[in-house]
Amino acid sequence: LSGYNLMNIGTGITMQSSTRYSFKSMGAALPSGAVAYINVTMAAEHGCALGQSGEVVCWGHNAFGEVGAGVTTSYMMPTLIDIGGAAKMVNCFSYVCCAIIKDLYAVRCWGRAFNGRLGTGIFDVGKTAQSMGSNLQSVNLGASSLVMDVNVGGEQTCVLLSNNFVKCWGKLGSNIVGDASAADLMNMLPNV
């Protein structure tokens, strides 16, 4: 914990790096709500949880829109975000989150878009309310591309499709795969 002022625990408590904390003592003191959560994903400074009905709540550092609340205010408590549909899965890493929309089997990403990690050519999605909800774009992966799994990496994002192919975009090693333009990502993005 040294070197950080942490506030992404989701409890409303800001932790200072100069203090030692016993996480065992938090136990039953951690908040729970009326929503039953089925998945949680944590990045370095923010996180999200997926509810049974597909709702997504996020909290933590939010300078680039990574919480997805439509502002750049950091959230010490989980806040419900609008991704334009119920989610099947959510995954976060390094200022980016992506979710699979249940009914569409499409992936939508928000947060900081360096190296094309959001897959839409739009930068820092989630900083304004106009970039979320029904305006949050699905990544165009081509015809009949049903997304089954998504994984956000340090500089890239990859999806597993229903045909068992994997497609990735962003920076992979020293190469940029997919420049996040619609023409590039459509059917032209190679399977891995």
Beta strands, then each sheet from edge to edge (+ up, - down):
strand 1: 37-42
strand 2: 46-51
strand 3: 56-60
strand 4: 75-81
strand 5: 87-93
strand 6: 96-101
strand 7: 106-111
strand 8: 147-152
strand 9: 156-161
strand 10: 166-172
strand 11: 175-177
sheet 1: 1+ 2- 3+ 4-
sheet 2: 5+ 6- 7+
sheet 3: 8+ 9- 10+ 11-
end
